[in-house]
Amino acid sequence: MNLGPMQQLHGGPDALGVPQFDFSTNANACGPCPRALAAVQLADAAHYPDPTYFALRARLAEFHGVAPGRVLLAASASEFIHRVSAWAARRGPRSVCLPAHSYRDYAAAARAWGLTPVPMAQDAGLSWACEPSSPLGQAQPGLAALVQDALVQDAPRCVLDRAYEPLRLEGTASLSAPELDRVWQLWSPNKALGLTGVRAAYVIVPVQAGAAVNELEALCPSWPLGAHGVALLQTWTDADVQGWVRASLDTLRSWKVRQLGVCDTLGWRCAPSLANFFCADTGMSAPALARALPALRARGIKLRDAASFGLPGWVRLGVLAPEAQDALREAWIECLPRGEVYP
């Protein structure tokens, strides 16, 4: 895989502002979670947080049933992706194992720190996994074998991005509890809570991490989390908030079934997905799709072009409410006559 120059592409707001119907992110469309939103709004932004985040670490540790020393905090998932890539580059070997289709920040961070892509985890200084995966929302192929291959004597070298685990609509995690103890588990609850504007994440450290914990802490700037990030992560552990997330999954399941049907009427071929988002093959060439999406955006509808994930002609869609789905169908038919889309 060539990690040449790349543009950082993300879903969500752009130069035109916030889309009226934004299919381009994987955030929980039932959100924002009312209790979490209230906590963020009431956060004490007049003072620094505790620089050690003692209470927050203890709360997250209790939530996950681990020792507080196994909790690392991060300004965001993307911040930790770059930090752990820097750590891997310092320790060697200067190589990375990436999923075939994955979040572009993994590759961008690897490129920034001079990590060379390799196909096998046992040859890599760092291996990435994500389940449910992005952009496809599927199980990570061969995840258990990947974890085993990424184990080395000084520290485990596999990071499992679990951003979408709380938004899993079917199935269960591929790894057992003992296997999860062997990886760096990266959590970013803002997606599940529908509050992606609050940047906050944390990591559950492997049991055998050793000195790597202190090394990663040393690479972290002071106060990675502001007051709003602290409030978000504290509220994430509340039983009522967890109950809200679980209840939202039932709504998302029903919306997803309907949205798949809408895509079918448009002639799109949808890939299987376990999560609140999926990818669809529009049947268009990559250049034709790249021309079509701005026309939709001008009408307040944004889709994520999946070409940057290695899926040209495909789009990734977060599951939205029926109103948004109907707007997508009408705009696609209006803006893109069939004779132009499928010459």
C-alpha positions in Angstrom: 0.0 0.0 0.0 1.4 3.4 -1.0 1.0 6.1 1.7 1.8 9.0 -0.6 0.4 12.5 -0.1 -3.2 12.5 1.0 -5.9 14.9 1.8 -7.5 14.6 5.2 -11.1 13.8 4.3 -13.8 13.7 7.0 -17.6 13.7 7.1 -19.7 16.3 8.9 -19.8 20.1 8.5 -17.7 21.7 5.7 -17.3 25.2 4.1 -21.0 25.3 3.5 -21.8 24.8 7.2 -23.8 22.0 8.8 -25.8 19.9 6.3 -29.5 19.7 6.9 -29.3 15.9 6.3 -25.8 14.7 7.1 -25.3 11.0 6.1 -21.5 11.6 6.0 -20.8 10.9 9.7 -21.4 7.8 11.8 -22.7 9.7 14.8 -25.8 8.4 16.6 -28.7 10.1 14.8 -30.9 9.7 17.8 -28.7 12.2 19.7 -27.6 14.2 21.2 -28.2 12.3 24.4 -30.1 14.7 26.6 -28.3 13.9 29.9 -24.9 14.1 28.3 -25.7 17.3 26.5 -26.8 18.9 29.8 -23.6 17.8 31.5 -21.5 19.3 28.8 -23.4 22.6 28.9 -23.0 22.8 32.7 -19.2 22.0 32.6 -17.0 24.4 34.6 -15.0 26.0 31.8 -13.7 28.7 34.1 -11.1 26.4 35.7 -8.5 23.9 34.6 -9.4 20.3 35.0 -7.4 18.2 37.5 -4.2 17.6 35.5 -4.1 14.0 36.8 -7.7 13.4 36.0 -7.8 11.2 39.1 -11.6 11.0 39.5 -12.2 10.5 35.8 -9.7 7.7 35.5 -11.2 6.0 38.5 -14.7 6.3 37.1 -13.7 4.9 33.7 -11.7 2.1 35.4 -14.7 1.1 37.5 -17.0 1.2 34.4 -14.7 -1.2 32.5 -13.7 -3.3 35.5 -10.0 -2.6 35.3 -7.4 -0.9 37.5 -7.1 2.9 37.1 -3.6 2.5 35.9 -4.9 0.9 32.8 -6.8 4.0 31.7 -5.1 6.5 29.4 -6.8 9.7 28.3 -6.7 11.3 24.9 -7.8 14.6 23.4 -9.6 12.6 20.7 -9.3 9.3 19.0 -7.3 11.0 16.2 -4.9 12.5 18.7 -4.1 9.1 20.2 -3.8 7.6 16.7 -1.0 10.1 16.0 0.5 9.7 19.5 0.7 5.9 19.4 2.1 6.1 15.8 4.9 8.3 17.2 5.5 5.8 20.0 5.8 3.0 17.5 8.2 4.9 15.3 10.5 5.5 18.3 10.5 1.9 19.3 10.8 0.2 15.9 10.4 -1.6 13.7 9.2 1.4 11.7 6.3 -0.4 10.0 2.5 -0.6 10.3 -0.1 -3.1 9.4 -3.4 -1.5 8.2 -6.8 -3.0 7.4 -7.7 -3.1 3.7 -10.3 -0.4 4.2 -10.0 1.8 7.2 -10.2 5.3 8.8 -7.7 7.4 6.9 -6.1 8.8 10.1 -4.3 5.5 10.6 -2.5 5.8 7.3 -2.0 9.6 7.7 -0.3 9.2 11.1 1.8 6.3 9.8 3.0 8.5 6.9 3.7 11.4 9.2 5.9 9.3 11.4 7.6 7.4 8.6 6.0 4.0 9.2 6.2 1.6 6.2 3.1 -0.5 5.5 3.6 -4.2 5.7 0.9 -6.9 5.1 1.6 -9.1 8.2 1.2 -8.0 11.8 4.2 -10.0 13.0 6.4 -7.8 10.8 4.9 -4.5 12.0 5.8 -2.2 14.8 2.1 -1.2 15.0 -1.1 -3.0 13.9 -4.5 -1.4 13.5 -7.9 -3.0 13.8 -11.5 -1.6 14.1 -14.7 -3.5 14.9 -17.3 -2.8 13.8 -15.0 -1.6 11.0 -15.0 1.7 9.3 -16.2 2.3 6.6 -17.9 -1.0 6.2 -19.3 -1.6 9.7 -18.3 -5.3 9.6 -16.3 -7.7 11.7 -12.6 -7.3 11.4 -11.3 -10.4 9.4 -8.9 -12.6 11.3 -8.9 -10.3 14.4 -7.9 -13.0 16.9 -4.9 -14.0 14.7 -4.0 -10.4 14.3 -3.9 -9.9 18.0 -1.7 -12.9 18.5 0.7 -11.8 15.8 1.0 -8.3 17.2 2.2 -9.6 20.6 5.8 -9.0 21.4 7.8 -9.3 24.5 8.1 -5.7 25.5 4.6 -4.5 24.7 1.5 -5.5 22.6 1.5 -3.7 19.3 -2.2 -3.9 18.3 -4.7 -1.0 18.7 -8.3 -2.0 18.4 -10.5 1.0 17.6 -13.8 0.4 19.4 -15.5 3.7 18.5 -18.5 1.9 17.0 -18.9 -1.0 19.5 -21.6 1.0 21.4 -23.4 1.5 18.1 -23.3 -2.2 17.1 -26.8 -3.2 15.9 -26.2 -6.9 15.6 -23.7 -9.6 16.5 -21.1 -9.6 19.3 -17.4 -8.7 19.5 -15.0 -11.1 17.9 -12.5 -11.1 20.8 -13.0 -12.7 24.2 -12.2 -10.8 27.4 -8.7 -12.4 27.7 -8.0 -11.4 24.1 -9.2 -7.9 24.7 -6.7 -7.6 27.5 -3.9 -8.0 24.9 -4.8 -5.0 22.9 -5.0 -1.2 23.3 -8.7 -0.5 23.3 -9.5 2.9 21.9 -12.9 4.4 22.9 -14.5 7.6 21.7 -18.0 7.8 23.1 -18.9 11.1 21.5 -20.3 9.2 18.4 -22.6 7.0 20.5 -23.8 10.0 22.4 -24.4 12.1 19.3 -21.9 14.8 20.5 -19.1 14.6 18.0 -18.3 18.3 18.6 -16.9 17.4 22.0 -13.4 15.9 21.5 -12.6 13.3 24.1 -11.4 9.7 24.1 -9.7 7.2 26.3 -7.7 3.9 26.0 -7.9 0.7 28.1 -4.3 -0.4 28.3 -3.2 -4.0 27.7 -2.4 -6.1 30.8 1.2 -6.6 29.5 1.8 -3.0 28.4 4.7 -2.5 30.7 6.8 0.6 30.2 4.8 1.6 27.1 2.2 3.2 29.4 4.7 5.7 30.8 6.2 6.3 27.3 2.8 7.1 25.9 1.9 9.4 28.8 5.2 11.2 28.3 4.2 11.9 24.7 0.9 13.4 25.8 0.6 17.2 26.4 -0.7 18.6 29.6 -4.5 18.7 30.0 -5.4 16.7 26.9 -9.1 17.0 28.0 -10.8 20.3 28.7 -13.8 20.6 31.0 -16.3 19.6 28.3 -14.4 16.5 27.5 -14.2 15.5 31.1 -18.0 16.1 31.5 -18.7 13.9 28.4 -16.6 11.0 29.7 -17.9 11.2 33.2 -21.5 11.1 32.0 -20.7 8.2 29.6 -20.4 5.9 32.6 -23.8 6.8 34.0 -26.4 4.0 34.0 -29.1 6.3 32.7 -26.9 7.4 29.8 -26.0 3.8 29.0 -29.7 3.0 29.0 -30.4 5.8 26.6 -27.7 4.5 24.2 -29.2 0.9 24.3 -32.7 2.2 23.7 -31.5 4.3 20.7 -30.2 1.1 19.1 -33.8 -0.2 18.6 -34.7 3.0 16.8 -31.6 2.8 14.6 -32.3 -0.8 13.7 -35.8 0.2 12.4 -34.4 3.2 10.5 -31.6 1.1 9.0 -34.0 -1.4 7.5 -36.0 1.4 5.9 -32.8 3.2 4.7 -31.6 0.0 3.0 -34.9 -0.2 1.2 -34.5 3.4 0.0 -31.0 2.6 -1.3 -32.5 -0.4 -3.1 -35.0 1.8 -4.9 -32.1 3.9 -6.1 -30.4 0.9 -7.6 -27.6 0.9 -5.1 -26.0 -2.3 -3.9 -25.5 -2.2 -0.1 -22.7 -4.1 1.7 -23.6 -6.0 4.9 -23.0 -4.0 8.1 -23.3 -4.7 11.8 -23.5 -1.0 12.8 -25.4 2.2 12.4 -23.8 2.9 9.0 -23.1 1.0 5.8 -21.5 1.4 2.4 -23.3 1.3 -0.9 -22.1 0.9 -4.5 -23.9 3.5 -6.5 -23.0 1.9 -9.8 -21.3 5.1 -10.9 -17.7 5.7 -11.9 -15.6 7.5 -9.3 -15.4 10.7 -11.4 -19.1 10.7 -12.0 -19.9 10.2 -8.3 -17.4 13.0 -7.4 -19.4 15.3 -9.7 -22.8 14.2 -8.3 -22.2 14.6 -4.6 -21.8 18.4 -4.7 -25.2 18.6 -6.4 -26.7 16.8 -3.4 -24.7 18.9 -1.0 -26.2 22.1 -2.5 -29.6 20.7 -1.6 -28.5 20.2 2.0 -27.7 16.4 1.7 -24.2 15.2 2.4 -22.9 11.7 1.7 -19.3 10.4 2.3 -17.5 9.5 -0.9 -15.8 6.1 0.0 -13.1 6.5 -2.7 -10.7 7.6 0.1 -11.4 4.3 1.8 -10.4 2.4 -1.4 -14.0 2.0 -2.6 -14.4 4.2 -5.7 -18.0 4.6 -6.8 -19.2 3.8 -3.3 -20.7 6.0 -0.6 -20.8 5.6 3.1 -24.1 6.5 4.8 -24.9 6.9 8.5 -28.4 5.8 9.4 -30.7 8.8 9.7 -34.4 9.3 10.3 -37.1 8.6 7.6 -37.4 12.3 6.8 -33.7 12.4 5.8 -34.0 9.2 3.9 -37.0 10.6 1.8 -35.1 13.8 1.1 -32.1 11.7 -0.2 -34.3 9.7 -2.5 -36.1 12.7 -3.9 -32.9 14.7 -4.4 -31.0 11.9 -6.0 -33.8 11.3 -8.5 -34.2 15.1 -9.1 -30.5 15.9 -9.5 -29.3 12.8 -11.2 -31.6 11.6 -14.1 -31.0 7.9 -14.7 -29.7 8.5 -18.2 -26.9 10.6 -16.8 -26.0 8.4 -13.8 -25.9 5.1 -15.7 -24.8 6.0 -19.3 
